[in-house]
């Protein structure tokens, strides 16, 4: 198979909104600019309650990481991580153990530049500037080679990232490449924007993201499910994020059903 993915180095551009800084803005963070805050306000006007979807996405990530920690997984590779603040993986892990390692991966230069000083005091966490569409570059980066043992179980996290990869870049083949490189006992996490539950809201969100540096590509439930391949799904399987092992007695923050995902084991 000829790899036709365009993995050219991404240039720094603060004139257009970037998804990583938009996510930070939706979570109430301070690592974003006026262009991100402006489009976030437009999205919130068009889709009231949308901020809760981003909060729910981070809550799902936390629950999944806690699940993995409880089962002895101590290594995490977070693809398309964004800015690692406000309850990100290393913050979740260190509440449970000192013995963990996290490598974040992002291809947006300013996101990585913002992240490095945030992680400087964390000996167990680092970030690398790489395009996740180039698994070889990711897995051979100095951060991954120095911090992770890929011959041991890893939590591979693809949280809200695959919807930024167009069909022309072969997302199914890409995920399969990563699955093949994982050791037995590893887990794959995926969450993805979908038009399965609320097609009108999903299309509205995609139309607004089309104005940013990171357009969205909507996929249905069947496509998202297929990304897990032959891995064994952790119950309850691939579902709306708020329904994936929710915290007892805690209502979902999301009023819109736009994110679907799950966790699966090799």
SULGINOR-V12738 format. One record per residue. N is the residue number from 1. PHI is phi in radians with two decimals (999 if undefined). PSI is psi in whole degrees, 0 to 359 (NA if undefined). Layout:
[[N & PHI & PSI] [N & PHI & PSI]]
This chain:
[[1 & 999 & 134] [2 & -1.53 & 127] [3 & -1.44 & 113] [4 & -1.84 & 12] [5 & -1.15 & 138] [6 & -1.59 & 104] [7 & -2.00 & 37] [8 & -1.04 & 150] [9 & -1.05 & 131] [10 & -1.39 & 131] [11 & -1.48 & 151] [12 & -1.25 & 130] [13 & -2.56 & 108] [14 & -1.72 & 7] [15 & -1.51 & 342] [16 & -2.07 & 147] [17 & -1.09 & 140] [18 & -1.96 & 141] [19 & -1.02 & 320] [20 & -1.07 & 317] [21 & -1.34 & 332] [22 & -1.13 & 317] [23 & -1.02 & 315] [24 & -1.05 & 318] [25 & -1.14 & 318] [26 & -1.07 & 328] [27 & -1.48 & 359] [28 & 1.49 & 20] [29 & -1.41 & 178] [30 & -2.03 & 7] [31 & -1.73 & 62] [32 & -2.69 & 168] [33 & -2.06 & 178] [34 & -1.05 & 325] [35 & -1.15 & 325] [36 & -1.24 & 315] [37 & -1.11 & 325] [38 & -1.14 & 314] [39 & -1.30 & 330] [40 & -1.07 & 319] [41 & -1.11 & 321] [42 & -1.14 & 319] [43 & -1.15 & 319] [44 & -1.14 & 327] [45 & -1.21 & 317] [46 & -1.27 & 327] [47 & -2.29 & 79] [48 & -0.97 & 133] [49 & 1.59 & 0] [50 & -1.09 & 330] [51 & -1.01 & 328] [52 & -1.11 & 333] [53 & -1.13 & 321] [54 & -1.27 & 323] [55 & -1.11 & 318] [56 & -1.13 & 323] [57 & -1.06 & 316] [58 & -1.20 & 325] [59 & -1.16 & 320] [60 & -1.08 & 316] [61 & -1.04 & 316] [62 & -1.07 & 313] [63 & -1.07 & 320] [64 & -1.19 & 318] [65 & -1.13 & 319] [66 & -1.10 & 321] [67 & -1.03 & 314] [68 & -1.18 & 318] [69 & -1.05 & 319] [70 & -1.14 & 342] [71 & -1.90 & 18] [72 & 1.57 & 1] [73 & -1.32 & 129] [74 & -2.18 & 0] [75 & -2.12 & 138] [76 & -2.41 & 133] [77 & -2.08 & 111] [78 & -1.83 & 106] [79 & -1.55 & 130] [80 & 1.13 & 48] [81 & -1.23 & 333] [82 & 1.25 & 200] [83 & -1.49 & 121] [84 & -1.38 & 73] [85 & -2.26 & 172] [86 & 0.95 & 66] [87 & 1.35 & 33] [88 & -1.38 & 183] [89 & -1.02 & 313] [90 & -1.15 & 330] [91 & -1.23 & 322] [92 & -1.14 & 315] [93 & -1.13 & 317] [94 & -1.27 & 348] [95 & -1.29 & 342] [96 & -1.94 & 331] [97 & -2.77 & 155] [98 & -1.57 & 348] [99 & -1.78 & 80] [100 & -2.59 & 163] [101 & -2.51 & 135] [102 & -2.30 & 131] [103 & -2.08 & 122] [104 & -1.63 & 148] [105 & -2.31 & 129] [106 & -2.62 & 151] [107 & -1.83 & 3] [108 & -1.64 & 115] [109 & -1.00 & 320] [110 & -1.24 & 326] [111 & -1.05 & 315] [112 & -1.16 & 319] [113 & -1.09 & 320] [114 & -1.16 & 325] [115 & -1.33 & 326] [116 & -1.03 & 312] [117 & -1.16 & 331] [118 & -1.15 & 330] [119 & -1.73 & 358] [120 & -1.01 & 326] [121 & -1.55 & 359] [122 & -1.78 & 100] [123 & -1.18 & 342] [124 & -1.69 & 5] [125 & -2.45 & 143] [126 & -2.63 & 173] [127 & -2.39 & 145] [128 & -2.21 & 143] [129 & -1.55 & 101] [130 & -2.66 & 157] [131 & -1.63 & 122] [132 & -1.14 & 346] [133 & -1.30 & 358] [134 & -2.10 & 80] [135 & -0.96 & 324] [136 & -1.08 & 315] [137 & -1.11 & 321] [138 & -1.14 & 308] [139 & -1.32 & 340] [140 & -1.72 & 5] [141 & -1.13 & 152] [142 & -1.08 & 326] [143 & -1.14 & 315] [144 & -1.17 & 315] [145 & -1.13 & 326] [146 & -1.47 & 334] [147 & -1.89 & 333] [148 & -2.02 & 148] [149 & -1.85 & 102] [150 & -1.30 & 352] [151 & -1.54 & 6] [152 & -2.12 & 164] [153 & -1.00 & 138] [154 & -2.30 & 144] [155 & -1.61 & 106] [156 & -1.59 & 117] [157 & -1.90 & 118] [158 & -2.07 & 67] [159 & -1.53 & 114] [160 & 0.91 & 46] [161 & -2.20 & 325] [162 & -1.13 & 335] [163 & -1.27 & 356] [164 & -1.66 & 1] [165 & -1.85 & 117] [166 & -1.25 & 160] [167 & -1.02 & 330] [168 & -1.12 & 341] [169 & -1.68 & 8] [170 & 1.06 & 61] [171 & -1.05 & 325] [172 & -1.13 & 315] [173 & -1.14 & 323] [174 & -1.07 & 311] [175 & -1.11 & 323] [176 & -1.08 & 323] [177 & -1.07 & 316] [178 & -1.16 & 317] [179 & -1.00 & 319] [180 & -1.14 & 333] [181 & -1.50 & 354] [182 & -1.48 & 145] [183 & -1.33 & 154] [184 & -0.95 & 143] [185 & 1.61 & 351] [186 & -1.30 & 162] [187 & -2.24 & 150] [188 & -2.07 & 125] [189 & -1.86 & 135] [190 & -2.37 & 134] [191 & -2.34 & 147] [192 & -2.70 & 137] [193 & -1.15 & 136] [194 & -2.36 & 151] [195 & -1.74 & 15] [196 & -1.18 & 318] [197 & -1.60 & 317] [198 & -2.46 & 80] [199 & -1.07 & 327] [200 & -1.20 & 313] [201 & -1.12 & 321] [202 & -1.11 & 317] [203 & -1.16 & 321] [204 & -1.05 & 315] [205 & -1.11 & 315] [206 & -1.10 & 321] [207 & -1.09 & 322] [208 & -1.29 & 322] [209 & -1.18 & 340] [210 & -1.10 & 341] [211 & -1.51 & 357] [212 & -1.80 & 181] [213 & -1.31 & 351] [214 & -2.33 & 77] [215 & -1.13 & 150] [216 & -1.60 & 148] [217 & -2.18 & 108] [218 & -1.29 & 143] [219 & -2.42 & 153] [220 & -1.48 & 176] [221 & -1.06 & 321] [222 & -1.14 & 318] [223 & -1.12 & 316] [224 & -1.10 & 317] [225 & -1.03 & 322] [226 & -1.16 & 337] [227 & -1.12 & 339] [228 & -1.38 & 348] [229 & 1.02 & 225] [230 & -1.66 & 13] [231 & -1.15 & 152] [232 & -1.45 & 120] [233 & -1.24 & 136] [234 & -1.36 & 128] [235 & -0.98 & 140] [236 & -1.61 & 21] [237 & 1.53 & 201] [238 & -1.50 & 123] [239 & -2.70 & 175] [240 & -1.00 & 134] [241 & -0.99 & 322] [242 & -1.12 & 341] [243 & -1.67 & 1] [244 & -1.58 & 99] [245 & 0.80 & 58] [246 & -1.16 & 154] [247 & -1.17 & 128] [248 & -0.98 & 131] [249 & 1.33 & 4] [250 & -1.92 & 116] [251 & -1.24 & 154] [252 & -1.16 & 144] [253 & -1.40 & 343] [254 & -1.64 & 133] [255 & -1.74 & 346] [256 & -1.92 & 138] [257 & -1.72 & 82] [258 & -2.03 & 349] [259 & -2.11 & 133] [260 & -2.24 & 145] [261 & -3.12 & 191] [262 & 3.12 & 193] [263 & -2.43 & 140] [264 & -2.48 & 152] [265 & -1.98 & 140] [266 & -1.53 & NA]]
